[in-house]
Amino acid sequence: MTRILVVDDDAALRDMLALILSGEGYEVTTAGDGVDAVELLACGMRPAVLLLDLMMPEMGGAAVCEWMTAAIPAAERPRVVILSAGVGPTTSLLGADAALAKPYDVDAVLALLRRLTAPVPALPRPMPLLSALSASA
């Protein structure tokens, strides 16, 4: 089951998104602000995707992104989707994989999650050159 961490200070929005994502088969954990999110990540939680609001009290989404860059090795970092009224041209500087402005369409969020968590198809194994040559000799 794919784990998603939803970080938003709007409890109604956070709970609604968690309910919808759980219904779609995702394992959802929520955090009410950046401090809570960092505590979860610092304790070893590694969600596949972090749905992150930018404008929150205590610690905003930009600070969470900066903390992840400094504290979590790149190979272990979750994919980041910014869900915020503050989405603008500088959002890409945060290292986010995608951004949707509030109010957003839940179907758009689900489509992004499917895209970001889709398995990467395996490449076909190349035929070893030496064995192919020696077999024809």
Phi and psi in degrees as GROMACS dihedral restraints (atoms count N, CA, C in turn):
[ dihedral_restraints ]
;  ai    aj    ak    al  type     phi  dphi    fc
    3     4     5     6     1   -80.7    20    10
    4     5     6     7     1   128.6    20    10
    6     7     8     9     1   -93.4    20    10
    7     8     9    10     1   132.6    20    10
    9    10    11    12     1  -122.6    20    10
   10    11    12    13     1   136.5    20    10
   12    13    14    15     1  -110.0    20    10
   13    14    15    16     1   117.7    20    10
   15    16    17    18     1  -100.6    20    10
   16    17    18    19     1   120.5    20    10
   18    19    20    21     1  -121.0    20    10
   19    20    21    22     1   110.5    20    10
   21    22    23    24     1  -157.6    20    10
   22    23    24    25     1   139.4    20    10
   24    25    26    27     1   -80.9    20    10
   25    26    27    28     1   -10.8    20    10
   27    28    29    30     1   -85.8    20    10
   28    29    30    31     1   101.9    20    10
   30    31    32    33     1   -59.8    20    10
   31    32    33    34     1   -41.0    20    10
   33    34    35    36     1   -64.2    20    10
   34    35    36    37     1   -44.0    20    10
   36    37    38    39     1   -66.0    20    10
   37    38    39    40     1   -44.0    20    10
   39    40    41    42     1   -61.0    20    10
   40    41    42    43     1   -45.6    20    10
   42    43    44    45     1   -68.8    20    10
   43    44    45    46     1   -38.6    20    10
   45    46    47    48     1   -64.0    20    10
   46    47    48    49     1   -44.6    20    10
   48    49    50    51     1   -64.8    20    10
   49    50    51    52     1   -41.0    20    10
   51    52    53    54     1   -62.3    20    10
   52    53    54    55     1   -41.3    20    10
   54    55    56    57     1   -63.4    20    10
   55    56    57    58     1   -46.2    20    10
   57    58    59    60     1   -64.2    20    10
   58    59    60    61     1   -46.0    20    10
   60    61    62    63     1   -65.5    20    10
   61    62    63    64     1   -39.1    20    10
   63    64    65    66     1   -61.6    20    10
   64    65    66    67     1   -41.3    20    10
   66    67    68    69     1   -63.8    20    10
   67    68    69    70     1   -24.2    20    10
   69    70    71    72     1   -88.4    20    10
   70    71    72    73     1     1.3    20    10
   72    73    74    75     1    97.3    20    10
   73    74    75    76     1     7.2    20    10
   75    76    77    78     1   -87.0    20    10
   76    77    78    79     1   149.7    20    10
   78    79    80    81     1   -89.9    20    10
   79    80    81    82     1   116.5    20    10
   81    82    83    84     1  -114.7    20    10
   82    83    84    85     1   132.7    20    10
   84    85    86    87     1  -120.4    20    10
   85    86    87    88     1   145.0    20    10
   87    88    89    90     1  -121.4    20    10
   88    89    90    91     1   154.2    20    10
   90    91    92    93     1  -139.7    20    10
   91    92    93    94     1   140.9    20    10
   93    94    95    96     1   -84.9    20    10
   94    95    96    97     1   -10.5    20    10
   96    97    98    99     1  -165.7    20    10
   97    98    99   100     1   178.3    20    10
   99   100   101   102     1   -64.1    20    10
  100   101   102   103     1   -34.1    20    10
  102   103   104   105     1   -61.4    20    10
  103   104   105   106     1   -47.5    20    10
  105   106   107   108     1   -61.5    20    10
  106   107   108   109     1   -40.2    20    10
  108   109   110   111     1   -64.2    20    10
  109   110   111   112     1   -45.4    20    10
  111   112   113   114     1   -63.3    20    10
  112   113   114   115     1   -39.1    20    10
  114   115   116   117     1   -60.3    20    10
  115   116   117   118     1   -43.9    20    10
  117   118   119   120     1   -63.4    20    10
  118   119   120   121     1   -45.7    20    10
  120   121   122   123     1   -67.5    20    10
  121   122   123   124     1   -38.3    20    10
  123   124   125   126     1   -66.1    20    10
  124   125   126   127     1   -27.3    20    10
  126   127   128   129     1   -84.4    20    10
  127   128   129   130     1     4.1    20    10
  129   130   131   132     1   105.5    20    10
  130   131   132   133     1    -1.9    20    10
  132   133   134   135     1   -64.0    20    10
  133   134   135   136     1   131.7    20    10
  135   136   137   138     1  -130.3    20    10
  136   137   138   139     1    83.9    20    10
  138   139   140   141     1   -70.3    20    10
  139   140   141   142     1   157.5    20    10
  141   142   143   144     1   -70.8    20    10
  142   143   144   145     1   -37.9    20    10
  144   145   146   147     1  -137.5    20    10
  145   146   147   148     1   141.3    20    10
  147   148   149   150     1  -112.2    20    10
  148   149   150   151     1   115.1    20    10
  150   151   152   153     1   -93.1    20    10
  151   152   153   154     1   114.8    20    10
  153   154   155   156     1  -129.6    20    10
  154   155   156   157     1   125.1    20    10
  156   157   158   159     1   -79.0    20    10
  157   158   159   160     1   148.4    20    10
  159   160   161   162     1   -88.0    20    10
  160   161   162   163     1   -44.2    20    10
  162   163   164   165     1   -98.7    20    10
  163   164   165   166     1    99.0    20    10
  165   166   167   168     1  -137.2    20    10
  166   167   168   169     1   152.5    20    10
  168   169   170   171     1   -70.3    20    10
  169   170   171   172     1   165.7    20    10
  171   172   173   174     1    71.8    20    10
  172   173   174   175     1   -69.6    20    10
  174   175   176   177     1  -146.3    20    10
  175   176   177   178     1   118.3    20    10
  177   178   179   180     1   -83.6    20    10
  178   179   180   181     1   175.9    20    10
  180   181   182   183     1   -63.2    20    10
  181   182   183   184     1   -36.4    20    10
  183   184   185   186     1   -61.2    20    10
  184   185   186   187     1   -41.1    20    10
  186   187   188   189     1   -67.1    20    10
  187   188   189   190     1   -35.1    20    10
  189   190   191   192     1   -62.9    20    10
  190   191   192   193     1   -45.4    20    10
  192   193   194   195     1   -60.8    20    10
  193   194   195   196     1   -43.0    20    10
  195   196   197   198     1   -62.9    20    10
  196   197   198   199     1   -42.3    20    10
  198   199   200   201     1   -62.8    20    10
  199   200   201   202     1   -44.9    20    10
  201   202   203   204     1   -60.6    20    10
  202   203   204   205     1   -41.9    20    10
  204   205   206   207     1   -60.8    20    10
  205   206   207   208     1   -39.4    20    10
  207   208   209   210     1   -79.5    20    10
  208   209   210   211     1   -31.7    20    10
  210   211   212   213     1  -107.7    20    10
  211   212   213   214     1   -21.0    20    10
  213   214   215   216     1  -117.3    20    10
  214   215   216   217     1   126.4    20    10
  216   217   218   219     1   -55.8    20    10
  217   218   219   220     1   144.3    20    10
  219   220   221   222     1   -52.1    20    10
  220   221   222   223     1   -40.2    20    10
  222   223   224   225     1   -67.3    20    10
  223   224   225   226     1   -19.2    20    10
  225   226   227   228     1  -101.7    20    10
  226   227   228   229     1   -10.3    20    10
  228   229   230   231     1   -69.9    20    10
  229   230   231   232     1   140.3    20    10
  231   232   233   234     1   -70.8    20    10
  232   233   234   235     1   157.2    20    10
  234   235   236   237     1   -68.3    20    10
  235   236   237   238     1   147.3    20    10
  237   238   239   240     1  -120.7    20    10
  238   239   240   241     1   128.8    20    10
  240   241   242   243     1  -119.6    20    10
  241   242   243   244     1   119.2    20    10
  243   244   245   246     1   -83.3    20    10
  244   245   246   247     1   125.3    20    10
  246   247   248   249     1  -121.2    20    10
  247   248   249   250     1    96.2    20    10
  249   250   251   252     1  -157.4    20    10
  250   251   252   253     1   151.2    20    10
  252   253   254   255     1   -68.4    20    10
  253   254   255   256     1   -18.1    20    10
  255   256   257   258     1   -89.0    20    10
  256   257   258   259     1    17.5    20    10
  258   259   260   261     1   -69.1    20    10
  259   260   261   262     1   128.2    20    10
  261   262   263   264     1  -155.6    20    10
  262   263   264   265     1  -167.9    20    10
  264   265   266   267     1   -62.4    20    10
  265   266   267   268     1   -26.6    20    10
  267   268   269   270     1   -84.2    20    10
  268   269   270   271     1    -4.1    20    10
  270   271   272   273     1   -59.1    20    10
  271   272   273   274     1   -37.2    20    10
  273   274   275   276     1   -65.2    20    10
  274   275   276   277     1   -22.6    20    10
  276   277   278   279     1   -68.4    20    10
  277   278   279   280     1   -16.6    20    10
  279   280   281   282     1   -80.6    20    10
  280   281   282   283     1    -7.0    20    10
  282   283   284   285     1    82.6    20    10
  283   284   285   286     1    17.9    20    10
  285   286   287   288     1   -72.6    20    10
  286   287   288   289     1   148.1    20    10
  288   289   290   291     1   -80.3    20    10
  289   290   291   292     1   -26.6    20    10
  291   292   293   294     1  -162.6    20    10
  292   293   294   295     1   164.1    20    10
  294   295   296   297     1  -148.0    20    10
  295   296   297   298     1   139.3    20    10
  297   298   299   300     1  -129.2    20    10
  298   299   300   301     1   135.0    20    10
  300   301   302   303     1   -82.0    20    10
  301   302   303   304     1   142.1    20    10
  303   304   305   306     1   -78.9    20    10
  304   305   306   307     1   142.5    20    10
  306   307   308   309     1   -75.0    20    10
  307   308   309   310     1   136.9    20    10
  309   310   311   312     1  -109.3    20    10
  310   311   312   313     1   161.7    20    10
  312   313   314   315     1   -88.1    20    10
  313   314   315   316     1   125.5    20    10
  315   316   317   318     1   -60.3    20    10
  316   317   318   319     1   -34.4    20    10
  318   319   320   321     1   -62.6    20    10
  319   320   321   322     1   -33.9    20    10
  321   322   323   324     1   -67.8    20    10
  322   323   324   325     1   -38.6    20    10
  324   325   326   327     1   -63.3    20    10
  325   326   327   328     1   -46.1    20    10
  327   328   329   330     1   -62.5    20    10
  328   329   330   331     1   -40.2    20    10
  330   331   332   333     1   -63.4    20    10
  331   332   333   334     1   -42.2    20    10
  333   334   335   336     1   -62.1    20    10
  334   335   336   337     1   -44.2    20    10
  336   337   338   339     1   -62.1    20    10
  337   338   339   340     1   -42.2    20    10
  339   340   341   342     1   -61.3    20    10
  340   341   342   343     1   -42.0    20    10
  342   343   344   345     1   -66.8    20    10
  343   344   345   346     1   -43.5    20    10
  345   346   347   348     1   -74.8    20    10
  346   347   348   349     1   -22.4    20    10
  348   349   350   351     1  -108.8    20    10
  349   350   351   352     1     4.9    20    10
  351   352   353   354     1   -65.3    20    10
  352   353   354   355     1   139.6    20    10
  354   355   356   357     1   -65.2    20    10
  355   356   357   358     1   144.0    20    10
  357   358   359   360     1   -82.4    20    10
  358   359   360   361     1   125.2    20    10
  360   361   362   363     1   -64.7    20    10
  361   362   363   364     1   140.8    20    10
  363   364   365   366     1   -72.1    20    10
  364   365   366   367     1   141.2    20    10
  366   367   368   369     1   -77.9    20    10
  367   368   369   370     1   146.1    20    10
  369   370   371   372     1   -64.8    20    10
  370   371   372   373     1   144.5    20    10
  372   373   374   375     1   -72.9    20    10
  373   374   375   376     1   128.7    20    10
  375   376   377   378     1   -71.5    20    10
  376   377   378   379     1   147.5    20    10
  378   379   380   381     1   -75.6    20    10
  379   380   381   382     1   128.1    20    10
  381   382   383   384     1   -60.1    20    10
  382   383   384   385     1   129.8    20    10
  384   385   386   387     1   -66.0    20    10
  385   386   387   388     1   -43.3    20    10
  387   388   389   390     1   -65.3    20    10
  388   389   390   391     1   -43.2    20    10
  390   391   392   393     1   -67.5    20    10
  391   392   393   394     1   -31.8    20    10
  393   394   395   396     1   -69.0    20    10
  394   395   396   397     1   -39.6    20    10
  396   397   398   399     1   -70.6    20    10
  397   398   399   400     1   -42.8    20    10
  399   400   401   402     1   -71.3    20    10
  400   401   402   403     1   -27.0    20    10
  402   403   404   405     1   -71.9    20    10
  403   404   405   406     1   -27.7    20    10
  405   406   407   408     1   -88.5    20    10
  406   407   408   409     1    -9.0    20    10
